[in-house]
Amino acid sequence: MFTSTLRRCPRWDARLLRYTRIRKLSAGSSQDPVKVFPQYHSNPVSFATGYFGRAFKYSLVGVLTLGVTLGTAFEAVHLYVENVALATETDPDVRKWEWDLQGDRWSPRGSGGTDSMLGFRCRHAVRSAWMAQNWGTGSSGSLMGASNPNVVDSATQSAQEFLKIAISMAMTDRANGSNISEDTLRTLITRHAILLEFLGYKDSLLEARSELEQMWKTFPPSGVEASQIAQRLGDLNKQLGEFDDAVVWWTRAVQLAGGRDPTTRIPLTVPTSAPSSPLAQRSLISTLLSVSAFYATTGQLKKAREVETLSLDLIRSIKPPESFSSSSPGEVLHALYLLHRSAILSIHLAEVQHGLRSSLETSIQWLTNAAESSERVAFTLSEAAQRGSRRAIPLSSMARSPLVASFSGSASIQRPASSLLRDSRRSAAEAWHLIGLLTEGSKTGSPTKAAECYRRALGWVGVDTERLDEGVVPQVDEEWSTLLKNYTRVNTVSSDSK
């Protein structure tokens, strides 16, 4: 009965069948059944060894596969940056108006990517710096300045550290006989100094100035590039409180932009004619803006007025395109750049005239010119303005509009166009705010006129004034909080007087 019970159990039937097969095979063979069927007779030590051996083998394969995948992805990203993000500018319009030589430049002049003479590790460091600056570091944290409590961007900090490593390796390789060009080293050092200046604390400003001065002696720049570096050295000395040295460097920048050899200490004079190079024109006007702001903020108001008046005459001497609609994006952007700089100079001149006790109407007129010029730049670059009538679109919507598509085809032109769009909105808001303040103090002004000026300024900041009048208080940056208070105050007075 017990045997029949076992036979009816499926599990025991399987075991009995397997045992019977083993007995038959071993009976007809001279081999040891343990060797024939080792899996049924293995000892615990061999079992453990086999198990952990297989686990180690699979883990090693997994680690190697993961490493190869990550390495491939890492190199693929670097190849993208090398061949796409830092590719040579091929648009003839961009090259004609020299936007490929403006601003954010990581490659030597007229080339793209990284210099092949830099070596494998150095080129990776340069591309890593570009990625940190443009894509961020993947961390939302910030770093504290070494000399002051200013919070700085961790992406910029990481980018400058990568570039510092790259410059150190490049200088070592060049000392050992590598054919790294001076243009490549100037490009890397200038880019590193720009990042240090952006950090903003005193130690970084001192380091940036030291690097540029050493580069000026070791690898002397020429032409417009020298003018741009001289202007940057002037700005750095001004921030560090070295005003005399700042004026010397700005003087050199003006002379170099005009095609003259720089001389030592002579009075800074504004040229009466503009250079033919578009980049030289932009560099010259940018330097004169720095000089204007310096004289105005240090109480030298008569000098500031002279520089601003002559600089505006210089900009007017540059012939603008007959029609923006029929001109190329590079030419239009160049004209808009000069127009916006004339707006900034007009704001400076209005403030200086007010400080020199000129009539309020004179300052208001200069500010009105600045506001209209800034708005024209913003309207031309805003996508929203191309979709319909400007009067039908609220300024708050215009202030949030993206860049028009015609300026987005090339990175060399997209970056300066985006910056110009942002700056034109700010200068328009600033000009209308100042007009409102002067209108309040004018004999012919009224609370209604001042409120309208403040209202237009708030629109360019991005505030929906319709909702503001309904009692919805918007959130604005701290720098525009005074503007919001002025509008609320004057608008209340204007409403009560009706």
ChimeraX attribute file (.defattr): number of C-alpha atoms within 10 A of each C-alpha:
attribute: neighborCount
match mode: 1-to-1
recipient: residues
	/A:1	6
	/A:2	6
	/A:3	7
	/A:4	8
	/A:5	9
	/A:6	13
	/A:7	14
	/A:8	10
	/A:9	10
	/A:10	10
	/A:11	10
	/A:12	13
	/A:13	13
	/A:14	12
	/A:15	10
	/A:16	14
	/A:17	10
	/A:18	11
	/A:19	11
	/A:20	11
	/A:21	11
	/A:22	14
	/A:23	12
	/A:24	10
	/A:25	13
	/A:26	15
	/A:27	12
	/A:28	8
	/A:29	11
	/A:30	8
	/A:31	11
	/A:32	11
	/A:33	16
	/A:34	12
	/A:35	11
	/A:36	14
	/A:37	12
	/A:38	11
	/A:39	10
	/A:40	10
	/A:41	11
	/A:42	12
	/A:43	10
	/A:44	9
	/A:45	9
	/A:46	9
	/A:47	12
	/A:48	11
	/A:49	11
	/A:50	12
	/A:51	12
	/A:52	11
	/A:53	12
	/A:54	12
	/A:55	12
	/A:56	12
	/A:57	12
	/A:58	12
	/A:59	12
	/A:60	12
	/A:61	12
	/A:62	12
	/A:63	12
	/A:64	12
	/A:65	12
	/A:66	12
	/A:67	12
	/A:68	12
	/A:69	11
	/A:70	12
	/A:71	12
	/A:72	12
	/A:73	12
	/A:74	11
	/A:75	12
	/A:76	12
	/A:77	14
	/A:78	18
	/A:79	16
	/A:80	13
	/A:81	18
	/A:82	19
	/A:83	13
	/A:84	12
	/A:85	16
	/A:86	20
	/A:87	16
	/A:88	17
	/A:89	17
	/A:90	12
	/A:91	13
	/A:92	10
	/A:93	14
	/A:94	20
	/A:95	16
	/A:96	14
	/A:97	21
	/A:98	18
	/A:99	25
	/A:100	23
	/A:101	20
	/A:102	17
	/A:103	13
	/A:104	14
	/A:105	16
	/A:106	22
	/A:107	22
	/A:108	19
	/A:109	14
	/A:110	11
	/A:111	14
	/A:112	19
	/A:113	20
	/A:114	22
	/A:115	18
	/A:116	11
	/A:117	16
	/A:118	24
	/A:119	16
	/A:120	9
	/A:121	12
	/A:122	23
	/A:123	22
	/A:124	19
	/A:125	20
	/A:126	27
	/A:127	26
	/A:128	22
	/A:129	27
	/A:130	23
	/A:131	19
	/A:132	21
	/A:133	19
	/A:134	12
	/A:135	11
	/A:136	17
	/A:137	17
	/A:138	9
	/A:139	8
	/A:140	9
	/A:141	11
	/A:142	12
	/A:143	15
	/A:144	14
	/A:145	17
	/A:146	12
	/A:147	11
	/A:148	11
	/A:149	10
	/A:150	13
	/A:151	15
	/A:152	17
	/A:153	19
	/A:154	21
	/A:155	24
	/A:156	24
	/A:157	20
	/A:158	20
	/A:159	26
	/A:160	24
	/A:161	19
	/A:162	21
	/A:163	25
	/A:164	19
	/A:165	15
	/A:166	26
	/A:167	22
	/A:168	12
	/A:169	18
	/A:170	24
	/A:171	14
	/A:172	12
	/A:173	17
	/A:174	17
	/A:175	11
	/A:176	9
	/A:177	8
	/A:178	14
	/A:179	12
	/A:180	18
	/A:181	15
	/A:182	16
	/A:183	16
	/A:184	20
	/A:185	22
	/A:186	22
	/A:187	17
	/A:188	22
	/A:189	21
	/A:190	21
	/A:191	21
	/A:192	26
	/A:193	26
	/A:194	21
	/A:195	22
	/A:196	24
	/A:197	22
	/A:198	16
	/A:199	23
	/A:200	17
	/A:201	20
	/A:202	17
	/A:203	16
	/A:204	20
	/A:205	22
	/A:206	17
	/A:207	15
	/A:208	24
	/A:209	23
	/A:210	14
	/A:211	15
	/A:212	22
	/A:213	16
	/A:214	12
	/A:215	18
	/A:216	16
	/A:217	9
	/A:218	11
	/A:219	15
	/A:220	13
	/A:221	18
	/A:222	14
	/A:223	16
	/A:224	23
	/A:225	21
	/A:226	18
	/A:227	28
	/A:228	29
	/A:229	23
	/A:230	27
	/A:231	28
	/A:232	25
	/A:233	25
	/A:234	28
	/A:235	25
	/A:236	21
	/A:237	21
	/A:238	18
	/A:239	16
	/A:240	15
	/A:241	11
	/A:242	13
	/A:243	16
	/A:244	12
	/A:245	17
	/A:246	24
	/A:247	25
	/A:248	22
	/A:249	25
	/A:250	26
	/A:251	27
	/A:252	26
	/A:253	33
	/A:254	28
	/A:255	21
	/A:256	24
	/A:257	30
	/A:258	24
	/A:259	17
	/A:260	12
	/A:261	12
	/A:262	18
	/A:263	11
	/A:264	9
	/A:265	13
	/A:266	10
	/A:267	9
	/A:268	16
	/A:269	13
	/A:270	22
	/A:271	16
	/A:272	12
	/A:273	12
	/A:274	20
	/A:275	16
	/A:276	12
	/A:277	16
	/A:278	17
	/A:279	21
	/A:280	24
	/A:281	20
	/A:282	22
	/A:283	23
	/A:284	27
	/A:285	24
	/A:286	18
	/A:287	23
	/A:288	25
	/A:289	20
	/A:290	19
	/A:291	24
	/A:292	26
	/A:293	17
	/A:294	20
	/A:295	18
	/A:296	21
	/A:297	12
	/A:298	10
	/A:299	12
	/A:300	13
	/A:301	20
	/A:302	15
	/A:303	15
	/A:304	23
	/A:305	22
	/A:306	14
	/A:307	23
	/A:308	28
	/A:309	15
	/A:310	16
	/A:311	24
	/A:312	19
	/A:313	16
	/A:314	18
	/A:315	21
	/A:316	14
	/A:317	12
	/A:318	15
	/A:319	8
	/A:320	16
	/A:321	14
	/A:322	8
	/A:323	9
	/A:324	15
	/A:325	10
	/A:326	9
	/A:327	12
	/A:328	16
	/A:329	20
	/A:330	22
	/A:331	19
	/A:332	21
	/A:333	24
	/A:334	21
	/A:335	21
	/A:336	25
	/A:337	20
	/A:338	21
	/A:339	22
	/A:340	26
	/A:341	27
	/A:342	25
	/A:343	28
	/A:344	27
	/A:345	26
	/A:346	26
	/A:347	26
	/A:348	24
	/A:349	27
	/A:350	28
	/A:351	20
	/A:352	25
	/A:353	20
	/A:354	17
	/A:355	14
	/A:356	12
	/A:357	9
	/A:358	13
	/A:359	11
	/A:360	17
	/A:361	17
	/A:362	14
	/A:363	25
	/A:364	24
	/A:365	14
	/A:366	21
	/A:367	29
	/A:368	21
	/A:369	17
	/A:370	29
	/A:371	29
	/A:372	16
	/A:373	23
	/A:374	29
	/A:375	22
	/A:376	18
	/A:377	25
	/A:378	28
	/A:379	21
	/A:380	19
	/A:381	27
	/A:382	22
	/A:383	18
	/A:384	21
	/A:385	19
	/A:386	12
	/A:387	9
	/A:388	10
	/A:389	9
	/A:390	13
	/A:391	8
	/A:392	8
	/A:393	13
	/A:394	18
	/A:395	22
	/A:396	18
	/A:397	16
	/A:398	21
	/A:399	22
	/A:400	17
	/A:401	18
	/A:402	14
	/A:403	21
	/A:404	19
	/A:405	11
	/A:406	13
	/A:407	21
	/A:408	15
	/A:409	11
	/A:410	15
	/A:411	18
	/A:412	24
	/A:413	23
	/A:414	19
	/A:415	17
	/A:416	19
	/A:417	23
	/A:418	18
	/A:419	11
	/A:420	22
	/A:421	27
	/A:422	18
	/A:423	18
	/A:424	30
	/A:425	26
	/A:426	19
	/A:427	24
	/A:428	31
	/A:429	27
	/A:430	25
	/A:431	29
	/A:432	27
	/A:433	29
	/A:434	24
	/A:435	26
	/A:436	30
	/A:437	18
	/A:438	19
	/A:439	22
	/A:440	18
	/A:441	12
	/A:442	14
	/A:443	10
	/A:444	9
	/A:445	14
	/A:446	15
	/A:447	20
	/A:448	20
	/A:449	18
	/A:450	25
	/A:451	25
	/A:452	17
	/A:453	22
	/A:454	29
	/A:455	28
	/A:456	23
	/A:457	31
	/A:458	26
	/A:459	22
	/A:460	26
	/A:461	24
	/A:462	21
	/A:463	24
	/A:464	19
	/A:465	21
	/A:466	12
	/A:467	11
	/A:468	14
	/A:469	12
	/A:470	8
	/A:471	9
	/A:472	11
	/A:473	14
	/A:474	13
	/A:475	10
	/A:476	15
	/A:477	9
	/A:478	9
	/A:479	8
	/A:480	16
	/A:481	11
	/A:482	13
	/A:483	24
	/A:484	22
	/A:485	12
	/A:486	18
	/A:487	24
	/A:488	18
	/A:489	13
	/A:490	21
	/A:491	21
	/A:492	15
	/A:493	14
	/A:494	16
	/A:495	10
	/A:496	8
	/A:497	9
	/A:498	6
